[in-house]
Amino acid sequence: MHARDNMAVARDVQAPPTHDTVIEAATLLLAMLADGTRLRLAAQLLDGERDVTALTEAVGAARPAVSQHLGKLRLAGLVRVRRDGRRQVYALADAHVRRLVTEALYTADHRVSHRPTHHDPSRTVPTPR
């Protein structure tokens, strides 16, 4: 079995749902992450839970702005919040959101660094000898 054989099977496993309500929900999620501050906040949460103070320092924005952005991300279902004493601690909502943020950042990194994509199914993978 060759690596390219696995790629053909992996992309044919399940087609993503594309009915109108799913497209509308996906549009909302992507629009929320299209803001630089919100994407920075989500990127900070890839490493785990953070409170507002840590997130404010990490993204370099004013605390009220960070709180407002976190509120929007929470309402969109991208982050969850829990109380820890007097602090509110934020985390990414689930593994799907984590993957979405991660892939967006890797895709952008490949584009700005001009590195070739390494997951392109049309690219031929050399056969080991």
C-alpha positions in Angstrom: 0.0 0.0 0.0 1.3 3.5 -0.9 0.7 6.8 0.8 -1.3 8.1 -2.2 -3.7 5.2 -1.9 -4.7 6.4 1.6 -5.2 9.9 0.4 -7.7 8.8 -2.2 -9.7 6.9 0.4 -9.5 9.6 3.0 -11.1 12.4 1.0 -13.9 10.2 -0.3 -15.0 9.1 3.2 -17.7 11.7 3.9 -18.9 14.7 1.9 -19.5 17.8 4.0 -23.2 18.8 4.4 -24.1 21.8 2.2 -27.7 22.6 2.8 -28.7 26.2 3.3 -28.7 26.2 7.2 -25.3 24.6 7.3 -23.9 27.2 4.8 -25.4 30.0 6.8 -23.9 28.7 10.1 -20.5 28.2 8.4 -20.7 31.7 7.1 -21.3 33.1 10.6 -18.4 31.1 12.0 -16.0 32.2 9.3 -17.1 35.8 9.6 -16.4 35.7 13.4 -12.9 34.5 12.7 -12.3 37.0 9.9 -11.6 39.7 12.5 -7.9 39.9 13.4 -8.5 40.3 17.1 -10.9 37.4 17.3 -8.6 35.2 15.3 -5.7 36.1 17.6 -7.9 35.3 20.6 -8.8 31.9 19.1 -5.2 31.2 18.3 -4.3 31.9 22.0 -6.9 29.5 23.1 -5.3 26.7 21.0 -2.9 26.2 23.9 -5.8 25.8 26.4 -7.9 27.9 28.7 -7.1 31.5 29.4 -8.7 34.3 31.4 -9.5 37.7 30.1 -6.4 39.3 31.7 -4.0 36.7 30.0 -5.8 37.1 26.7 -5.7 40.9 26.9 -1.9 40.8 27.4 -1.4 38.2 24.7 -3.3 40.1 21.9 -2.3 43.6 23.0 -5.9 45.0 22.8 -7.8 47.0 25.4 -9.7 44.9 28.0 -13.1 46.1 27.0 -12.4 45.3 23.4 -11.2 41.8 24.3 -14.3 41.2 26.4 -16.6 42.3 23.6 -14.8 40.1 21.1 -15.0 37.1 23.4 -18.7 37.8 23.9 -19.2 37.6 20.1 -17.2 34.4 19.9 -19.2 32.9 22.7 -22.5 33.8 21.1 -21.3 32.3 17.8 -20.5 29.1 19.6 -16.8 29.3 19.0 -15.7 29.6 22.6 -17.1 28.5 25.9 -16.6 30.2 29.3 -16.6 29.0 32.8 -16.3 30.7 36.1 -13.2 30.2 38.3 -13.8 32.2 41.4 -14.0 35.8 40.3 -12.4 35.1 36.9 -14.0 34.0 33.7 -11.9 31.4 31.9 -12.4 30.9 28.1 -11.6 27.9 25.9 -12.3 26.9 22.3 -15.8 25.3 22.1 -14.7 21.9 20.7 -12.3 20.0 18.4 -14.0 21.2 15.3 -13.3 24.8 16.2 -9.7 23.9 17.2 -9.2 22.3 13.8 -10.8 25.2 11.9 -8.5 27.8 13.6 -5.4 25.5 13.2 -6.1 24.9 9.5 -6.8 28.6 8.8 -3.5 29.5 10.4 -1.5 26.8 8.6 -3.1 27.7 5.3 -2.2 31.4 5.8 1.3 30.5 6.9 1.9 28.5 3.7 0.6 31.3 1.6 2.7 34.1 3.1 5.8 31.9 3.4 5.3 30.6 -0.2 5.8 27.1 1.0 4.0 24.4 -1.1 1.0 22.8 0.4 1.7 19.3 1.7 -1.9 18.0 1.7 -2.6 18.6 -2.0 -4.3 15.4 -3.3 -3.4 16.3 -6.9 0.3 16.2 -6.0 2.1 13.0 -6.8 3.7 11.3 -3.8 6.9 9.5 -4.6 6.7 5.8 -4.3 9.3 4.4 -1.8 11.7 2.0 -3.3 
